[in-house]
């Protein structure tokens, strides 16, 4: 059975100012790390760990998750625009995305990549919530 009291308490904790700032910083940092060829999402997280020592646990984990997920998306930016995957996960994106860039449809390729990343992340989050004990 779903306990909505715990869900609301979790959302209240997640929507604190510290957590929101950590999410924004992790997202922006992850996109930069992901867009740099040679850096992976795991490398970005490992570089971020020392910064999270002084943070609260919710904000620190939120920042690490935001860094990881946005770095995976950030790798598709250089894959689409420069034909150089930023992360190993975006190697397949470099094939089709760069062809769209050559046709003048780079914005559409980036939009589809962003929307697909959002849908995949949302679906995995919902699945984790319902299927994890």
Beta strands, then each sheet from edge to edge (+ up, - down):
end
